[in-house]
Amino acid sequence: MRTVIGYTVESIGYVVGAQGVVSFASQTFFGAEWGWLPKLVDLPPTAYLGIIALGLVLVAGGVKTRKAAQHQEPA
């Protein structure tokens, strides 16, 4: 079960991080709103850097959980 949770958290992290990158880049460099995140919340461009960091934390946590579950399997 932990392996499934690790993959799920990691996958969510990739999506959150990618949306943060797209939203930050679109507002900072193009003055437009791309992606679905700006449709949900109205944040300044620097707040999307925090969302990118959240995505990275979720990816790292998912990888750590998945690798911990692989090391605990009986031989």
Wavefront OBJ file of the C-alpha trace (Angstrom):
o trace
v 0.000 0.000 0.000
v 2.857 2.396 0.746
v 4.166 1.955 -2.785
v 0.816 3.045 -4.211
v 0.741 6.038 -1.859
v 4.289 6.973 -2.876
v 3.413 6.912 -6.567
v 0.231 8.915 -5.946
v 1.957 11.640 -3.909
v 4.759 11.800 -6.460
v 2.295 12.132 -9.345
v 0.357 14.889 -7.594
v 3.654 16.655 -6.940
v 4.544 16.612 -10.633
v 1.177 18.111 -11.582
v 1.275 20.794 -8.860
v 4.867 21.721 -9.702
v 4.188 21.891 -13.427
v 1.159 24.103 -12.900
v 3.242 26.364 -10.667
v 5.945 26.666 -13.339
v 3.424 27.388 -16.100
v 1.539 29.946 -14.015
v 4.698 31.726 -12.852
v 6.228 31.851 -16.320
v 3.040 32.990 -18.016
v 2.405 35.849 -15.604
v 6.042 36.920 -15.276
v 7.200 36.757 -18.876
v 4.030 37.025 -20.963
v 1.505 38.895 -18.793
v -1.107 36.215 -19.451
v -2.708 33.452 -17.406
v -2.056 29.916 -18.594
v -2.958 26.640 -16.936
v -5.812 25.860 -14.589
v -4.291 27.218 -11.384
v -4.960 30.928 -12.131
v -8.563 29.983 -12.849
v -8.888 28.670 -9.282
v -6.961 31.306 -7.304
v -5.754 34.841 -7.927
v -2.161 34.914 -6.696
v 0.797 37.175 -7.421
v 3.536 35.622 -9.569
v 5.888 35.152 -6.618
v 3.320 32.993 -4.800
v 3.595 30.480 -7.621
v 7.214 29.924 -6.598
v 5.837 28.539 -3.344
v 3.562 26.246 -5.308
v 6.577 25.017 -7.272
v 8.340 24.307 -3.964
v 5.256 22.444 -2.711
v 5.330 20.286 -5.843
v 9.012 19.503 -5.272
v 8.319 18.540 -1.655
v 5.501 16.227 -2.739
v 7.711 14.579 -5.364
v 10.534 14.083 -2.867
v 8.144 12.703 -0.253
v 6.619 10.292 -2.747
v 10.005 9.020 -3.880
v 11.140 8.588 -0.275
v 7.963 6.692 0.649
v 8.232 4.482 -2.413
v 11.896 3.642 -1.835
v 11.284 2.941 1.857
v 8.546 0.477 0.905
v 10.863 -1.273 -1.572
v 13.543 -1.755 1.083
v 11.067 -3.330 3.528
v 9.916 -6.119 1.205
v 10.930 -9.579 2.424
v 13.700 -11.306 0.486
l 1 2 3 4 5 6 7 8 9 10 11 12 13 14 15 16 17 18 19 20 21 22 23 24 25 26 27 28 29 30 31 32 33 34 35 36 37 38 39 40 41 42 43 44 45 46 47 48 49 50 51 52 53 54 55 56 57 58 59 60 61 62 63 64 65 66 67 68 69 70 71 72 73 74 75
